[in-house]
């Protein structure tokens, strides 16, 4: 996988691999000692059932290893974050 720079994720729409829109990228959480990116924080779309996702203070915490691409949209592997391709 190509490297994804955190600065390229700011305010991008976040889509799941099934084509549904998860929300808008807000920030990243980084491990301070190693510099590893841990989570992409996402302001969820109002239609998303957030109970399926790890969340904190009304933001979804998407494991950074689930982020597959970041061009026009940030694409997130749905199976990695929910354990299923199905809703």
C-alpha positions as CSV (number, residue, x, y, z in Angstrom):
1,X,0.0,0.0,0.0
2,X,1.2,3.5,-0.8
3,X,2.0,5.8,2.1
4,X,-0.9,8.1,3.2
5,X,0.1,11.4,4.7
6,X,-2.1,12.6,7.6
7,X,-2.2,16.1,6.2
8,X,-3.9,14.7,3.1
9,X,-6.9,13.4,5.1
10,X,-8.1,16.7,6.6
11,X,-11.7,17.4,5.9
12,X,-12.0,14.6,3.3
13,X,-15.2,12.5,3.0
14,X,-14.7,9.1,4.4
15,X,-16.2,6.2,2.5
16,X,-16.4,2.5,3.3
17,X,-15.3,-0.1,0.8
18,X,-19.0,-0.9,0.2
19,X,-19.5,2.7,-1.1
20,X,-21.4,4.1,1.9
21,X,-20.3,7.4,3.3
22,X,-19.1,7.2,6.9
23,X,-18.5,10.9,7.5
24,X,-15.8,13.6,7.3
25,X,-12.2,13.1,8.5
26,X,-11.5,15.4,11.4
27,X,-8.1,14.5,12.8
28,X,-5.6,11.7,13.4
29,X,-4.4,10.2,16.7
30,X,-0.7,9.5,16.7
31,X,1.5,7.5,19.1
32,X,3.8,10.3,20.5
33,X,6.9,8.1,21.0
34,X,7.0,6.3,17.7
35,X,5.1,8.6,15.4
36,X,2.8,5.8,14.3
37,X,-0.7,6.9,13.2
38,X,-3.2,5.0,15.3
39,X,-6.7,6.3,14.5
40,X,-8.4,8.5,12.0
41,X,-11.1,10.5,13.8
42,X,-14.3,10.9,11.8
43,X,-17.3,13.2,12.3
44,X,-20.0,10.6,11.5
45,X,-22.7,11.1,8.9
46,X,-26.1,11.6,10.7
47,X,-27.4,8.4,9.0
48,X,-24.7,6.1,10.4
49,X,-25.4,3.8,13.3
50,X,-22.3,4.6,15.4
51,X,-22.9,1.6,17.7
52,X,-20.9,-0.6,15.2
53,X,-17.8,1.6,15.6
54,X,-15.4,2.6,18.3
55,X,-16.1,6.2,19.2
56,X,-15.1,8.9,21.6
57,X,-16.8,12.2,22.2
58,X,-19.1,11.9,19.1
59,X,-16.3,11.0,16.8
60,X,-15.6,7.6,15.3
61,X,-12.1,6.2,15.9
62,X,-11.1,4.3,12.7
63,X,-7.9,2.2,13.1
64,X,-5.4,3.8,10.7
65,X,-4.5,0.4,9.2
66,X,-8.0,0.2,7.8
67,X,-7.5,3.4,5.7
68,X,-6.9,2.1,2.1
69,X,-6.6,5.3,0.0
70,X,-6.9,9.0,0.3
71,X,-7.5,10.8,-3.0
72,X,-10.9,12.5,-3.5
73,X,-12.2,10.4,-0.6
74,X,-10.5,8.5,2.2
75,X,-11.5,4.9,1.7
76,X,-11.8,2.6,4.7
77,X,-11.9,-1.2,4.7
78,X,-15.3,-1.9,6.2
79,X,-14.5,-5.5,7.1
80,X,-11.5,-4.3,9.2
81,X,-13.6,-2.0,11.4
82,X,-16.9,-3.9,11.7
83,X,-15.8,-7.5,11.2
84,X,-18.2,-7.8,8.3
85,X,-18.9,-6.7,4.8
86,X,-22.6,-6.8,5.5
87,X,-24.6,-4.4,7.7
